[in-house]
Amino acid sequence: MNDHGDIRRVLVTGGTGFIGRRLVECLTRANLNVTCLVRESSDTSRLDPFAPQIVTGDLQQIDSIRDAFEGIDAVFHLAGSTKELRRADFDKINVDGARNVAAACSAMTSPPIMLHVSSLAAAGASKPGKPRVEEDPNAPVSDYGKSKLAGEEAIRSFANQCPISIVRPPIVLGPGDHDGFDMYRGIDRWGVHLVPGYVDHQFSVIGADDLCDCLLHVARFGQRLTSHPFCDGVYYATLPEQPTYAELGHMIAQSLGRKRARILRIPHHTLRLVAGGNQFISKLRGKPHILNLDKAREAAAGAWLCSSEKLERETGMRFNTTLQQRIDEAVAWYREHGWL
């Protein structure tokens, strides 16, 4: 097994997504030979500047992906779903897909390192002012979080056959983020930032490029999953800043050239009504909405804090940028590409 060996050839799943594209760029800058495993229907045009090798396969069909893992030193598994209509739909991607990737890695003569990108949602909300650490018990509050935790549990069964690490990021922002764009657009057009609830809970956040650096550090220097202790090989990855959602709005306003955002607080019962309406319409259309009942449950759960102290201590990762810088970069990208 290539536990901490020389990493030269890497494979990325989910490479056409927001974080995946940034990771492909990061790995290319690190002079690694990058392969992207994508669905046949995927648009890979945004990956063209980095010229990765493209192979096609379906993560639901292990026989269609196994050959892609031959000769690979590290696999970065980013493919996943953040919004679905039903829990079973989450599980097909976040659980079955992760299991098949781990199985494909384990089937190799020299299994590659598997870097599995999970989520803070797999652990659940934190207590106010007390960031989650890897030793804390898990208590996901959403179907998304439950599916991500189930995905972690699915790949654990391969830990004695394949070197595996899990990285749990919180909210990820940066250039090309489509799901978070409405927040920027609302502040840019009307100066208004919608904030759920009346209590200013803090949350953790990380820039996409910082997360990519974390993944590479864990691949090279991180521990791997073991049967005990359960937290070995699991890492939270976050910037040190812990803003409230209102403070994030003011930071975005600053990047957009405004002094401050006008905060409009939405009661949780109103948020649930809107989310329920969105979900009803989504079921009629067969396409999930970003603001659904699952996300409303997360918004009402309180603080979402985690600590990257373990990741920094064990891998040598250092965060050299601020949240404001990452927001500035996102705004610049949105403007350059005509989104704002």
Rosetta blueprint (number, residue, H / E / L):
1 M L
2 N L
3 D L
4 H L
5 G L
6 D L
7 I L
8 R L
9 R E
10 V E
11 L E
12 V E
13 T E
14 G L
15 G L
16 T L
17 G L
18 F H
19 I H
20 G H
21 R H
22 R H
23 L H
24 V H
25 E H
26 C H
27 L H
28 T H
29 R H
30 A L
31 N L
32 L L
33 N E
34 V E
35 T E
36 C E
37 L E
38 V E
39 R L
40 E L
41 S L
42 S L
43 D L
44 T L
45 S H
46 R H
47 L H
48 D H
49 P H
50 F H
51 A L
52 P L
53 Q E
54 I E
55 V E
56 T E
57 G L
58 D L
59 L L
60 Q L
61 Q L
62 I H
63 D H
64 S H
65 I L
66 R H
67 D H
68 A H
69 F H
70 E L
71 G L
72 I L
73 D L
74 A E
75 V E
76 F E
77 H E
78 L L
79 A L
80 G L
81 S L
82 T L
83 K L
84 E L
85 L L
86 R L
87 R H
88 A H
89 D H
90 F H
91 D H
92 K H
93 I H
94 N H
95 V H
96 D H
97 G H
98 A H
99 R H
100 N H
101 V H
102 A H
103 A H
104 A H
105 C H
106 S H
107 A L
108 M L
109 T L
110 S L
111 P L
112 P L
113 I E
114 M E
115 L E
116 H E
117 V E
118 S L
119 S L
120 L H
121 A H
122 A H
123 A L
124 G L
125 A L
126 S E
127 K E
128 P L
129 G L
130 K E
131 P L
132 R E
133 V L
134 E L
135 E L
136 D L
137 P L
138 N L
139 A L
140 P L
141 V L
142 S L
143 D H
144 Y H
145 G H
146 K H
147 S H
148 K H
149 L H
150 A H
151 G H
152 E H
153 E H
154 A H
155 I H
156 R H
157 S L
158 F L
159 A L
160 N L
161 Q L
162 C L
163 P L
164 I E
165 S E
166 I E
167 V E
168 R E
169 P L
170 P L
171 I E
172 V E
173 L E
174 G L
175 P L
176 G L
177 D L
178 H L
179 D L
180 G L
181 F H
182 D H
183 M H
184 Y H
185 R H
186 G H
187 I H
188 D H
189 R H
190 W H
191 G L
192 V E
193 H E
194 L E
195 V E
196 P E
197 G L
198 Y L
199 V L
200 D L
201 H L
202 Q E
203 F E
204 S L
205 V E
206 I E
207 G E
208 A H
209 D H
210 D H
211 L H
212 C H
213 D H
214 C H
215 L H
216 L H
217 H H
218 V H
219 A H
220 R H
221 F H
222 G L
223 Q L
224 R L
225 L L
226 T L
227 S L
228 H L
229 P L
230 F L
231 C L
232 D L
233 G L
234 V E
235 Y E
236 Y E
237 A L
238 T L
239 L L
240 P L
241 E L
242 Q L
243 P L
244 T E
245 Y H
246 A H
247 E H
248 L H
249 G H
250 H H
251 M H
252 I H
253 A H
254 Q H
255 S H
256 L L
257 G L
258 R L
259 K L
260 R L
261 A L
262 R E
263 I E
264 L E
265 R E
266 I E
267 P L
268 H H
269 H H
270 T H
271 L H
272 R H
273 L H
274 V H
275 A H
276 G H
277 G H
278 N H
279 Q H
280 F H
281 I H
282 S H
283 K H
284 L H
285 R H
286 G L
287 K L
288 P L
289 H L
290 I L
291 L L
292 N L
293 L H
294 D H
295 K H
296 A H
297 R H
298 E H
299 A H
300 A L
301 A L
302 G L
303 A E
304 W E
305 L L
306 C E
307 S L
308 S L
309 E H
310 K H
311 L H
312 E H
313 R H
314 E H
315 T H
316 G L
317 M L
318 R L
319 F L
320 N L
321 T L
322 T L
323 L H
324 Q H
325 Q H
326 R H
327 I H
328 D H
329 E H
330 A H
331 V H
332 A H
333 W H
334 Y H
335 R H
336 E H
337 H L
338 G L
339 W L
340 L L
